Amino acid sequence: MSELNPARRLAKDIAKVADVALDPFTDFIENERQLADQMATWAELQHQLADQMAAWAKAQRHLAAAFELWLTPAAGAARVTTRTLHRIAGDDQG
């Protein structure tokens, strides 16, 4: 029975060493999981940003189209006025 106690102590000590040796691996794995979660969150935020940018681009296209509707007639009128003023001034080249 006295020989069994040292064997038990040895087994107990080896188990403690194994537990201590495994702790860094366990921490490493948990850190990797957290990193993966953060990467997934970042990817989702990037996706949301891309969707928002696409929406802003669409709104900008609509704004450009509205400006075109408003400004094209004014630009045409300005060209006609400029040509007329050049003719009046004697600068007509056409």
Biopython code that builds the backbone (N, CA, C, O; Angstrom):
import numpy as np
from Bio.PDB.StructureBuilder import StructureBuilder

atoms = [
    (1, "MET", "N", (0.819, -1.188, 0.000)),
    (1, "MET", "CA", (0.000, 0.000, 0.000)),
    (1, "MET", "C", (0.864, 1.253, 0.000)),
    (1, "MET", "O", (0.481, 2.275, -0.571)),
    (2, "SER", "N", (2.004, 1.180, 0.626)),
    (2, "SER", "CA", (2.864, 2.353, 0.661)),
    (2, "SER", "C", (3.410, 2.686, -0.728)),
    (2, "SER", "O", (3.692, 3.848, -1.022)),
    (3, "GLU", "N", (3.561, 1.659, -1.592)),
    (3, "GLU", "CA", (4.024, 1.914, -2.961)),
    (3, "GLU", "C", (2.925, 2.567, -3.796)),
    (3, "GLU", "O", (3.219, 3.255, -4.774)),
    (4, "LEU", "N", (1.686, 2.363, -3.427)),
    (4, "LEU", "CA", (0.572, 2.934, -4.175)),
    (4, "LEU", "C", (0.494, 4.445, -3.982)),
    (4, "LEU", "O", (0.146, 5.169, -4.915)),
    (5, "ASN", "N", (0.807, 4.921, -2.801)),
    (5, "ASN", "CA", (0.763, 6.359, -2.532)),
    (5, "ASN", "C", (1.730, 7.144, -3.410)),
    (5, "ASN", "O", (1.331, 8.170, -3.960)),
    (6, "PRO", "N", (2.973, 6.716, -3.569)),
    (6, "PRO", "CA", (3.864, 7.458, -4.459)),
    (6, "PRO", "C", (3.369, 7.420, -5.907)),
    (6, "PRO", "O", (3.523, 8.402, -6.633)),
    (7, "ALA", "N", (2.784, 6.314, -6.329)),
    (7, "ALA", "CA", (2.257, 6.226, -7.687)),
    (7, "ALA", "C", (1.081, 7.175, -7.860)),
    (7, "ALA", "O", (0.938, 7.821, -8.898)),
    (8, "ARG", "N", (0.247, 7.252, -6.842)),
    (8, "ARG", "CA", (-0.881, 8.186, -6.905)),
    (8, "ARG", "C", (-0.388, 9.629, -6.928)),
    (8, "ARG", "O", (-0.890, 10.460, -7.685)),
    (9, "ARG", "N", (0.593, 9.907, -6.095)),
    (9, "ARG", "CA", (1.153, 11.258, -6.065)),
    (9, "ARG", "C", (1.770, 11.618, -7.417)),
    (9, "ARG", "O", (1.612, 12.737, -7.905)),
    (10, "LEU", "N", (2.471, 10.660, -8.009)),
    (10, "LEU", "CA", (3.077, 10.889, -9.305)),
    (10, "LEU", "C", (1.999, 11.145, -10.368)),
    (10, "LEU", "O", (2.122, 12.058, -11.185)),
    (11, "ALA", "N", (0.960, 10.336, -10.340)),
    (11, "ALA", "CA", (-0.135, 10.516, -11.297)),
    (11, "ALA", "C", (-0.808, 11.868, -11.083)),
    (11, "ALA", "O", (-1.142, 12.561, -12.044)),
    (12, "LYS", "N", (-1.002, 12.237, -9.832)),
    (12, "LYS", "CA", (-1.625, 13.511, -9.503)),
    (12, "LYS", "C", (-0.749, 14.670, -9.993)),
    (12, "LYS", "O", (-1.255, 15.637, -10.562)),
    (13, "ASP", "N", (0.561, 14.569, -9.769)),
    (13, "ASP", "CA", (1.484, 15.623, -10.205)),
    (13, "ASP", "C", (1.546, 15.714, -11.727)),
    (13, "ASP", "O", (1.603, 16.811, -12.283)),
    (14, "ILE", "N", (1.535, 14.582, -12.393)),
    (14, "ILE", "CA", (1.549, 14.591, -13.859)),
    (14, "ILE", "C", (0.261, 15.224, -14.388)),
    (14, "ILE", "O", (0.297, 15.962, -15.372)),
    (15, "ALA", "N", (-0.868, 14.945, -13.750)),
    (15, "ALA", "CA", (-2.142, 15.548, -14.161)),
    (15, "ALA", "C", (-2.107, 17.062, -13.973)),
    (15, "ALA", "O", (-2.628, 17.804, -14.807)),
    (16, "LYS", "N", (-1.491, 17.527, -12.874)),
    (16, "LYS", "CA", (-1.368, 18.975, -12.649)),
    (16, "LYS", "C", (-0.506, 19.620, -13.727)),
    (16, "LYS", "O", (-0.841, 20.686, -14.243)),
    (17, "VAL", "N", (0.595, 18.976, -14.062)),
    (17, "VAL", "CA", (1.478, 19.507, -15.110)),
    (17, "VAL", "C", (0.729, 19.556, -16.440)),
    (17, "VAL", "O", (0.846, 20.529, -17.185)),
    (18, "ALA", "N", (-0.026, 18.525, -16.735)),
    (18, "ALA", "CA", (-0.792, 18.488, -17.977)),
    (18, "ALA", "C", (-1.826, 19.618, -18.007)),
    (18, "ALA", "O", (-2.013, 20.275, -19.031)),
    (19, "ASP", "N", (-2.495, 19.833, -16.866)),
    (19, "ASP", "CA", (-3.469, 20.927, -16.792)),
    (19, "ASP", "C", (-2.801, 22.270, -17.043)),
    (19, "ASP", "O", (-3.323, 23.095, -17.793)),
    (20, "VAL", "N", (-1.655, 22.493, -16.421)),
    (20, "VAL", "CA", (-0.934, 23.760, -16.596)),
    (20, "VAL", "C", (-0.471, 23.910, -18.048)),
    (20, "VAL", "O", (-0.513, 25.003, -18.612)),
    (21, "ALA", "N", (-0.033, 22.808, -18.637)),
    (21, "ALA", "CA", (0.435, 22.860, -20.028)),
    (21, "ALA", "C", (-0.720, 23.125, -20.990)),
    (21, "ALA", "O", (-0.520, 23.740, -22.037)),
    (22, "LEU", "N", (-1.904, 22.676, -20.655)),
    (22, "LEU", "CA", (-3.048, 22.857, -21.544)),
    (22, "LEU", "C", (-3.672, 24.242, -21.447)),
    (22, "LEU", "O", (-4.330, 24.678, -22.391)),
    (23, "ASP", "N", (-3.487, 24.940, -20.347)),
    (23, "ASP", "CA", (-4.097, 26.264, -20.169)),
    (23, "ASP", "C", (-3.739, 27.239, -21.292)),
    (23, "ASP", "O", (-4.635, 27.901, -21.815)),
    (24, "PRO", "N", (-2.469, 27.356, -21.683)),
    (24, "PRO", "CA", (-2.159, 28.282, -22.773)),
    (24, "PRO", "C", (-2.862, 27.891, -24.081)),
    (24, "PRO", "O", (-3.296, 28.760, -24.837)),
    (25, "PHE", "N", (-2.971, 26.599, -24.342)),
    (25, "PHE", "CA", (-3.651, 26.162, -25.559)),
    (25, "PHE", "C", (-5.131, 26.507, -25.505)),
    (25, "PHE", "O", (-5.718, 26.935, -26.499)),
    (26, "THR", "N", (-5.718, 26.318, -24.345)),
    (26, "THR", "CA", (-7.130, 26.658, -24.172)),
    (26, "THR", "C", (-7.339, 28.155, -24.366)),
    (26, "THR", "O", (-8.278, 28.579, -25.039)),
    (27, "ASP", "N", (-6.452, 28.954, -23.767)),
    (27, "ASP", "CA", (-6.535, 30.409, -23.939)),
    (27, "ASP", "C", (-6.349, 30.792, -25.403)),
    (27, "ASP", "O", (-7.065, 31.646, -25.925)),
    (28, "PHE", "N", (-5.391, 30.158, -26.053)),
    (28, "PHE", "CA", (-5.130, 30.437, -27.464)),
    (28, "PHE", "C", (-6.359, 30.152, -28.312)),
    (28, "PHE", "O", (-6.734, 30.959, -29.163)),
    (29, "ILE", "N", (-6.979, 29.017, -28.083)),
    (29, "ILE", "CA", (-8.173, 28.643, -28.849)),
    (29, "ILE", "C", (-9.298, 29.639, -28.602)),
    (29, "ILE", "O", (-9.989, 30.041, -29.538)),
    (30, "GLU", "N", (-9.485, 30.039, -27.350)),
    (30, "GLU", "CA", (-10.537, 31.007, -27.030)),
    (30, "GLU", "C", (-10.240, 32.352, -27.697)),
    (30, "GLU", "O", (-11.148, 32.997, -28.220)),
    (31, "ASN", "N", (-8.985, 32.772, -27.682)),
    (31, "ASN", "CA", (-8.610, 34.021, -28.347)),
    (31, "ASN", "C", (-8.863, 33.942, -29.853)),
    (31, "ASN", "O", (-9.296, 34.919, -30.464)),
    (32, "GLU", "N", (-8.599, 32.799, -30.439)),
    (32, "GLU", "CA", (-8.860, 32.616, -31.870)),
    (32, "GLU", "C", (-10.349, 32.693, -32.170)),
    (32, "GLU", "O", (-10.755, 33.253, -33.189)),
    (33, "ARG", "N", (-11.154, 32.134, -31.291)),
    (33, "ARG", "CA", (-12.614, 32.234, -31.465)),
    (33, "ARG", "C", (-13.077, 33.684, -31.378)),
    (33, "ARG", "O", (-13.895, 34.136, -32.179)),
    (34, "GLN", "N", (-12.544, 34.403, -30.395)),
    (34, "GLN", "CA", (-12.907, 35.813, -30.249)),
    (34, "GLN", "C", (-12.472, 36.612, -31.474)),
    (34, "GLN", "O", (-13.207, 37.480, -31.944)),
    (35, "LEU", "N", (-11.291, 36.322, -31.984)),
    (35, "LEU", "CA", (-10.822, 36.997, -33.190)),
    (35, "LEU", "C", (-11.747, 36.703, -34.374)),
    (35, "LEU", "O", (-12.078, 37.600, -35.148)),
    (36, "ALA", "N", (-12.153, 35.458, -34.505)),
    (36, "ALA", "CA", (-13.078, 35.091, -35.587)),
    (36, "ALA", "C", (-14.398, 35.845, -35.436)),
    (36, "ALA", "O", (-14.957, 36.312, -36.428)),
    (37, "ASP", "N", (-14.897, 35.968, -34.216)),
    (37, "ASP", "CA", (-16.135, 36.720, -33.976)),
    (37, "ASP", "C", (-15.960, 38.190, -34.350)),
    (37, "ASP", "O", (-16.839, 38.789, -34.970)),
    (38, "GLN", "N", (-14.819, 38.763, -33.969)),
    (38, "GLN", "CA", (-14.554, 40.164, -34.301)),
    (38, "GLN", "C", (-14.445, 40.352, -35.816)),
    (38, "GLN", "O", (-14.929, 41.346, -36.358)),
    (39, "MET", "N", (-13.819, 39.411, -36.483)),
    (39, "MET", "CA", (-13.699, 39.493, -37.943)),
    (39, "MET", "C", (-15.072, 39.417, -38.599)),
    (39, "MET", "O", (-15.348, 40.140, -39.556)),
    (40, "ALA", "N", (-15.922, 38.550, -38.088)),
    (40, "ALA", "CA", (-17.279, 38.436, -38.636)),
    (40, "ALA", "C", (-18.063, 39.728, -38.402)),
    (40, "ALA", "O", (-18.806, 40.174, -39.276)),
    (41, "THR", "N", (-17.897, 40.321, -37.231)),
    (41, "THR", "CA", (-18.557, 41.596, -36.933)),
    (41, "THR", "C", (-18.046, 42.681, -37.869)),
    (41, "THR", "O", (-18.835, 43.460, -38.404)),
    (42, "TRP", "N", (-16.734, 42.739, -38.070)),
    (42, "TRP", "CA", (-16.134, 43.713, -38.975)),
    (42, "TRP", "C", (-16.665, 43.522, -40.401)),
    (42, "TRP", "O", (-16.991, 44.490, -41.088)),
    (43, "ALA", "N", (-16.744, 42.282, -40.824)),
    (43, "ALA", "CA", (-17.251, 42.000, -42.176)),
    (43, "ALA", "C", (-18.696, 42.467, -42.312)),
    (43, "ALA", "O", (-19.070, 43.028, -43.342)),
    (44, "GLU", "N", (-19.500, 42.242, -41.295)),
    (44, "GLU", "CA", (-20.892, 42.684, -41.332)),
    (44, "GLU", "C", (-20.974, 44.211, -41.386)),
    (44, "GLU", "O", (-21.782, 44.767, -42.131)),
    (45, "LEU", "N", (-20.142, 44.882, -40.602)),
    (45, "LEU", "CA", (-20.125, 46.345, -40.632)),
    (45, "LEU", "C", (-19.695, 46.858, -42.012)),
    (45, "LEU", "O", (-20.247, 47.836, -42.516)),
    (46, "GLN", "N", (-18.722, 46.200, -42.606)),
    (46, "GLN", "CA", (-18.282, 46.590, -43.949)),
    (46, "GLN", "C", (-19.409, 46.381, -44.965)),
    (46, "GLN", "O", (-19.594, 47.186, -45.877)),
    (47, "HIS", "N", (-20.147, 45.303, -44.793)),
    (47, "HIS", "CA", (-21.280, 45.032, -45.678)),
    (47, "HIS", "C", (-22.349, 46.120, -45.527)),
    (47, "HIS", "O", (-22.905, 46.596, -46.517)),
    (48, "GLN", "N", (-22.624, 46.503, -44.293)),
    (48, "GLN", "CA", (-23.603, 47.560, -44.043)),
    (48, "GLN", "C", (-23.128, 48.890, -44.632)),
    (48, "GLN", "O", (-23.919, 49.647, -45.195)),
    (49, "LEU", "N", (-21.834, 49.163, -44.497)),
    (49, "LEU", "CA", (-21.282, 50.391, -45.068)),
    (49, "LEU", "C", (-21.399, 50.374, -46.589)),
    (49, "LEU", "O", (-21.747, 51.385, -47.199)),
    (50, "ALA", "N", (-21.112, 49.234, -47.196)),
    (50, "ALA", "CA", (-21.230, 49.118, -48.653)),
    (50, "ALA", "C", (-22.678, 49.336, -49.097)),
    (50, "ALA", "O", (-22.929, 50.011, -50.095)),
    (51, "ASP", "N", (-23.611, 48.773, -48.366)),
    (51, "ASP", "CA", (-25.025, 48.984, -48.696)),
    (51, "ASP", "C", (-25.397, 50.459, -48.576)),
    (51, "ASP", "O", (-26.120, 50.995, -49.417)),
    (52, "GLN", "N", (-24.898, 51.112, -47.526)),
    (52, "GLN", "CA", (-25.199, 52.538, -47.334)),
    (52, "GLN", "C", (-24.572, 53.368, -48.440)),
    (52, "GLN", "O", (-25.202, 54.293, -48.950)),
    (53, "MET", "N", (-23.337, 53.051, -48.819)),
    (53, "MET", "CA", (-22.681, 53.786, -49.903)),
    (53, "MET", "C", (-23.444, 53.609, -51.216)),
    (53, "MET", "O", (-23.580, 54.558, -51.988)),
    (54, "ALA", "N", (-23.939, 52.405, -51.468)),
    (54, "ALA", "CA", (-24.725, 52.154, -52.684)),
    (54, "ALA", "C", (-26.005, 52.999, -52.661)),
    (54, "ALA", "O", (-26.409, 53.546, -53.687)),
    (55, "ALA", "N", (-26.630, 53.100, -51.503)),
    (55, "ALA", "CA", (-27.845, 53.913, -51.380)),
    (55, "ALA", "C", (-27.518, 55.383, -51.606)),
    (55, "ALA", "O", (-28.268, 56.088, -52.281)),
    (56, "TRP", "N", (-26.403, 55.854, -51.047)),
    (56, "TRP", "CA", (-25.999, 57.246, -51.256)),
    (56, "TRP", "C", (-25.676, 57.506, -52.725)),
    (56, "TRP", "O", (-26.008, 58.564, -53.260)),
    (57, "ALA", "N", (-25.030, 56.544, -53.373)),
    (57, "ALA", "CA", (-24.711, 56.693, -54.801)),
    (57, "ALA", "C", (-25.996, 56.795, -55.626)),
    (57, "ALA", "O", (-26.078, 57.597, -56.557)),
    (58, "LYS", "N", (-26.979, 55.996, -55.289)),
    (58, "LYS", "CA", (-28.266, 56.046, -55.998)),
    (58, "LYS", "C", (-28.927, 57.411, -55.793)),
    (58, "LYS", "O", (-29.447, 58.004, -56.737)),
    (59, "ALA", "N", (-28.901, 57.900, -54.560)),
    (59, "ALA", "CA", (-29.479, 59.217, -54.272)),
    (59, "ALA", "C", (-28.715, 60.300, -55.040)),
    (59, "ALA", "O", (-29.322, 61.248, -55.536)),
    (60, "GLN", "N", (-27.392, 60.166, -55.140)),
    (60, "GLN", "CA", (-26.584, 61.140, -55.868)),
    (60, "GLN", "C", (-26.926, 61.131, -57.357)),
    (60, "GLN", "O", (-26.971, 62.184, -57.994)),
    (61, "ARG", "N", (-27.169, 59.930, -57.917)),
    (61, "ARG", "CA", (-27.588, 59.828, -59.319)),
    (61, "ARG", "C", (-28.920, 60.547, -59.543)),
    (61, "ARG", "O", (-29.102, 61.235, -60.547)),
    (62, "HIS", "N", (-29.846, 60.380, -58.599)),
    (62, "HIS", "CA", (-31.144, 61.055, -58.691)),
    (62, "HIS", "C", (-30.963, 62.574, -58.622)),
    (62, "HIS", "O", (-31.617, 63.322, -59.349)),
    (63, "LEU", "N", (-30.070, 63.015, -57.739)),
    (63, "LEU", "CA", (-29.809, 64.444, -57.616)),
    (63, "LEU", "C", (-29.202, 64.993, -58.906)),
    (63, "LEU", "O", (-29.583, 66.070, -59.363)),
    (64, "ALA", "N", (-28.264, 64.259, -59.489)),
    (64, "ALA", "CA", (-27.647, 64.687, -60.756)),
    (64, "ALA", "C", (-28.700, 64.758, -61.860)),
    (64, "ALA", "O", (-28.690, 65.684, -62.670)),
    (65, "ALA", "N", (-29.595, 63.795, -61.893)),
    (65, "ALA", "CA", (-30.666, 63.807, -62.905)),
    (65, "ALA", "C", (-31.587, 65.014, -62.703)),
    (65, "ALA", "O", (-32.019, 65.634, -63.674)),
    (66, "ALA", "N", (-31.883, 65.343, -61.457)),
    (66, "ALA", "CA", (-32.728, 66.512, -61.183)),
    (66, "ALA", "C", (-32.019, 67.791, -61.595)),
    (66, "ALA", "O", (-32.635, 68.674, -62.192)),
    (67, "PHE", "N", (-30.726, 67.905, -61.284)),
    (67, "PHE", "CA", (-29.961, 69.077, -61.716)),
    (67, "PHE", "C", (-29.953, 69.193, -63.236)),
    (67, "PHE", "O", (-30.067, 70.285, -63.794)),
    (68, "GLU", "N", (-29.818, 68.048, -63.888)),
    (68, "GLU", "CA", (-29.816, 68.057, -65.349)),
    (68, "GLU", "C", (-31.140, 68.603, -65.882)),
    (68, "GLU", "O", (-31.153, 69.404, -66.817)),
    (69, "LEU", "N", (-32.249, 68.171, -65.289)),
    (69, "LEU", "CA", (-33.565, 68.666, -65.722)),
    (69, "LEU", "C", (-33.706, 70.165, -65.495)),
    (69, "LEU", "O", (-34.288, 70.876, -66.313)),
    (70, "TRP", "N", (-33.167, 70.635, -64.374)),
    (70, "TRP", "CA", (-33.303, 72.051, -64.048)),
    (70, "TRP", "C", (-32.318, 72.925, -64.824)),
    (70, "TRP", "O", (-32.664, 74.017, -65.274)),
    (71, "LEU", "N", (-31.097, 72.434, -64.972)),
    (71, "LEU", "CA", (-30.038, 73.289, -65.498)),
    (71, "LEU", "C", (-29.869, 73.235, -67.014)),
    (71, "LEU", "O", (-29.362, 74.191, -67.602)),
    (72, "THR", "N", (-30.274, 72.157, -67.654)),
    (72, "THR", "CA", (-30.117, 72.054, -69.107)),
    (72, "THR", "C", (-30.857, 73.183, -69.821)),
    (72, "THR", "O", (-30.269, 73.819, -70.695)),
    (73, "PRO", "N", (-32.110, 73.460, -69.492)),
    (73, "PRO", "CA", (-32.782, 74.594, -70.157)),
    (73, "PRO", "C", (-32.090, 75.926, -69.857)),
    (73, "PRO", "O", (-31.980, 76.783, -70.734)),
    (74, "ALA", "N", (-31.630, 76.094, -68.630)),
    (74, "ALA", "CA", (-30.948, 77.343, -68.272)),
    (74, "ALA", "C", (-29.639, 77.469, -69.036)),
    (74, "ALA", "O", (-29.287, 78.563, -69.477)),
    (75, "ALA", "N", (-28.914, 76.371, -69.200)),
    (75, "ALA", "CA", (-27.659, 76.402, -69.950)),
    (75, "ALA", "C", (-27.931, 76.723, -71.408)),
    (75, "ALA", "O", (-27.195, 77.494, -72.024)),
    (76, "GLY", "N", (-28.980, 76.141, -71.962)),
    (76, "GLY", "CA", (-29.359, 76.448, -73.349)),
    (76, "GLY", "C", (-29.717, 77.911, -73.505)),
    (76, "GLY", "O", (-29.299, 78.561, -74.464)),
    (77, "ALA", "N", (-30.486, 78.427, -72.568)),
    (77, "ALA", "CA", (-30.875, 79.842, -72.615)),
    (77, "ALA", "C", (-29.638, 80.726, -72.483)),
    (77, "ALA", "O", (-29.538, 81.758, -73.147)),
    (78, "ALA", "N", (-28.706, 80.329, -71.637)),
    (78, "ALA", "CA", (-27.469, 81.110, -71.476)),
    (78, "ALA", "C", (-26.663, 81.103, -72.766)),
    (78, "ALA", "O", (-26.075, 82.125, -73.122)),
    (79, "ARG", "N", (-26.618, 79.984, -73.473)),
    (79, "ARG", "CA", (-25.890, 79.917, -74.753)),
    (79, "ARG", "C", (-26.535, 80.834, -75.793)),
    (79, "ARG", "O", (-25.854, 81.576, -76.502)),
    (80, "VAL", "N", (-27.863, 80.762, -75.865)),
    (80, "VAL", "CA", (-28.580, 81.615, -76.820)),
    (80, "VAL", "C", (-28.334, 83.084, -76.484)),
    (80, "VAL", "O", (-28.084, 83.896, -77.375)),
    (81, "THR", "N", (-28.403, 83.417, -75.219)),
    (81, "THR", "CA", (-28.182, 84.800, -74.781)),
    (81, "THR", "C", (-26.759, 85.236, -75.109)),
    (81, "THR", "O", (-26.544, 86.347, -75.594)),
    (82, "THR", "N", (-25.790, 84.366, -74.846)),
    (82, "THR", "CA", (-24.395, 84.697, -75.121)),
    (82, "THR", "C", (-24.175, 84.919, -76.612)),
    (82, "THR", "O", (-23.509, 85.877, -77.004)),
    (83, "ARG", "N", (-24.731, 84.039, -77.449)),
    (83, "ARG", "CA", (-24.608, 84.206, -78.905)),
    (83, "ARG", "C", (-25.242, 85.516, -79.363)),
    (83, "ARG", "O", (-24.682, 86.248, -80.179)),
    (84, "THR", "N", (-26.417, 85.790, -78.817)),
    (84, "THR", "CA", (-27.110, 87.027, -79.186)),
    (84, "THR", "C", (-26.282, 88.243, -78.797)),
    (84, "THR", "O", (-26.160, 89.188, -79.576)),
    (85, "LEU", "N", (-25.719, 88.223, -77.610)),
    (85, "LEU", "CA", (-24.894, 89.353, -77.160)),
    (85, "LEU", "C", (-23.644, 89.495, -78.026)),
    (85, "LEU", "O", (-23.218, 90.612, -78.319)),
    (86, "HIS", "N", (-23.058, 88.378, -78.433)),
    (86, "HIS", "CA", (-21.898, 88.438, -79.323)),
    (86, "HIS", "C", (-22.293, 89.056, -80.665)),
    (86, "HIS", "O", (-21.550, 89.868, -81.218)),
    (87, "ARG", "N", (-23.438, 88.681, -81.179)),
    (87, "ARG", "CA", (-23.911, 89.246, -82.456)),
    (87, "ARG", "C", (-24.137, 90.755, -82.335)),
    (87, "ARG", "O", (-23.752, 91.542, -83.200)),
    (88, "ILE", "N", (-24.770, 91.118, -81.233)),
    (88, "ILE", "CA", (-25.038, 92.547, -81.011)),
    (88, "ILE", "C", (-23.713, 93.312, -80.918)),
    (88, "ILE", "O", (-23.588, 94.429, -81.422)),
    (89, "ALA", "N", (-22.733, 92.690, -80.267)),
    (89, "ALA", "CA", (-21.447, 93.341, -80.090)),
    (89, "ALA", "C", (-20.604, 93.290, -81.374)),
    (89, "ALA", "O", (-19.547, 93.919, -81.433)),
    (90, "GLY", "N", (-21.045, 92.568, -82.381)),
    (90, "GLY", "CA", (-20.307, 92.445, -83.611)),
    (90, "GLY", "C", (-19.248, 91.359, -83.566)),
    (90, "GLY", "O", (-18.366, 91.318, -84.424)),
    (91, "ASP", "N", (-19.321, 90.488, -82.588)),
    (91, "ASP", "CA", (-18.341, 89.413, -82.441)),
    (91, "ASP", "C", (-18.847, 88.103, -83.052)),
    (91, "ASP", "O", (-18.294, 87.038, -82.777)),
    (92, "ASP", "N", (-19.867, 88.174, -83.857)),
    (92, "ASP", "CA", (-20.453, 86.944, -84.429)),
    (92, "ASP", "C", (-19.455, 86.283, -85.360)),
    (92, "ASP", "O", (-19.020, 86.868, -86.352)),
    (93, "GLN", "N", (-19.104, 85.062, -85.022)),
    (93, "GLN", "CA", (-18.125, 84.321, -85.824)),
    (93, "GLN", "C", (-18.811, 83.277, -86.659)),
    (93, "GLN", "O", (-18.166, 82.655, -87.503)),
    (94, "GLY", "N", (-20.087, 83.058, -86.462)),
    (94, "GLY", "CA", (-20.788, 82.025, -87.204)),
    (94, "GLY", "C", (-21.481, 82.595, -88.316)),
    (94, "GLY", "O", (-22.137, 81.875, -89.070)),
]
sb = StructureBuilder()
sb.init_structure("model")
sb.init_model(0)
sb.init_chain("A")
sb.init_seg("    ")
for serial, (resi, resn, name, xyz) in enumerate(atoms, 1):
    if name == "N":
        sb.init_residue(resn, " ", resi, " ")
    sb.init_atom(name, np.array(xyz, "f"), 0.0, 1.0, " ", f" {name:<3s}", serial, name[0])
structure = sb.get_structure()
